[in-house]
Amino acid sequence: MASGIPVVVPNRGGVLEFANSGNAWTCEPTVPAFAAATEEAIRDEVLRERRVTEALLTAERYRWENVAGEFLDLYEEFCRLWRGEPSRRAPDFTSSSAVGIQRRVLGLVPEVVKWGYRVGTGSFRGRMIKAAADRAQLEQR
């Protein structure tokens, strides 16, 4: 996409986070569907130019330089919430207050985030680092 080459992708899965019918050819994940989409991308020059132009704009939005700051902001927000500080982010949407089981489930989210943080920085991470070091030593032999 970022290279200006027409992109043919399956019409399901994670690739649809950025690929769509405006910037790529989306099709059923079958050989005949991919072949037909590829043929259209080759034969229809006007459509190809339009989609490649949109693809380049999409790729620009997802460049690491543009996305990295968003990730750092998100991690900073997680740390702020972990410390019990108020959020600095405006909500993406508003809705009615959760009640009953929804309220209880949402109340668990901070605990799940804390647990994930402990697992990611604690003994699990240490075991993974040790396993990688052990594997590297074996490969040197």
Steps between C-alpha positions, in 0.01 A plus 500: 500500500772747597693412184223612268429148382136387469404277794266200491393377845244261648174663606543387860756510775731758645603646165158669486617734776661703220409341165158561346334521161620859465872427527533130412320213336320300768365160403406158629808303605485261205727456200231598244407814697864605539560435129199712401601785732859489372378506141280802573793678667711440189237585237312798651759779494267773630384292796856387569629859511216608730554212743879534499463871581269417792735220609792740518294736717405208726862385525604852599252496790649169623868598472691416817584864554128578513392199705784489755379809683153353530644182656710697744195708597303180556773347721526825694124488556523139624770601748296800615195281562720239672611767746138595561531837327210637296496447127616783276335355192156608392271203443450393138128479569249537777225263600273423788654374822564131530279314743486150643738248348635757251608722786673208674679391181617853424622530857736209433676670209757688714580176683551316170730779377701481824523121470616531138763751603631271775513202263674707232766634735523227757598138513346403163713756319806390696443136402464599134824701508682210668363253243620723215845530658519122550399442138769744381764313703396167347521646151855622565617147582 
